[in-house]
């Protein structure tokens, strides 16, 4: 049983086709020896785990992009990129938006995420200090 192709076929099928496919799968699955049934179950679960991981990554990127977009109205992302990363604003935007660079999606490493978080904390502290001095 080719799990990947079955999942693609099911996803692309209309409701009637889905029902037919599901019945075919149940029939074929029921005719497999028990050891093969266990292997199919394992492959199916692994495939879904991979899809869920991919979905989580996409959601995480979207969340980060939305959060950064909110503060970009008030804070210069170009300045953050230059001062805290020593990079261009394009470099920062590529990672925030997940753009493709040299055929790979640009992403923050864990270390870069920490640097960005610390940069925002530093800016926050500077804003608080300035606010207190003005008051």
JONORKA-V925783 format. One record per backbone hydrogen bond with DSSP energy under -1.0 kcal/mol. CO is the residue of the C=O (numbers start at 1). NH is the residue of the N-H. If there is no record, write none. Layout:
# JONORKA-V925783
((CO:NH) (CO:NH))
This chain:
# JONORKA-V925783
((1:3) (2:6) (3:7) (4:8) (5:9) (6:10) (7:11) (8:12) (14:18) (15:19) (16:20) (17:21) (18:22) (19:23) (20:24) (21:25) (22:26) (23:27) (24:28) (25:29) (26:30) (27:31) (29:32) (33:37) (34:38) (35:39) (36:40) (37:41) (38:42) (39:43) (40:44) (41:45) (42:46) (43:47) (44:48) (45:49) (46:50) (47:51) (48:52) (49:53) (50:54) (51:55) (52:56) (53:57) (54:58) (55:59) (56:60) (57:61) (58:62) (59:63) (60:64) (61:65) (62:66) (63:67) (64:68) (65:69) (66:70) (67:71) (68:72) (71:74) (71:75) (76:80) (77:81) (78:82) (79:83) (80:84) (81:87) (88:92) (89:93) (90:94) (91:95) (92:96) (93:97) (94:98) (94:99) (99:106) (101:104) (104:101) (109:113) (110:114) (111:115) (112:116) (113:117) (114:118) (115:119) (116:120) (117:121) (118:122) (119:123) (120:124) (121:125) (122:126) (123:127) (124:128) (125:129) (126:130) (127:131) (128:132) (129:133) (130:134) (131:135))
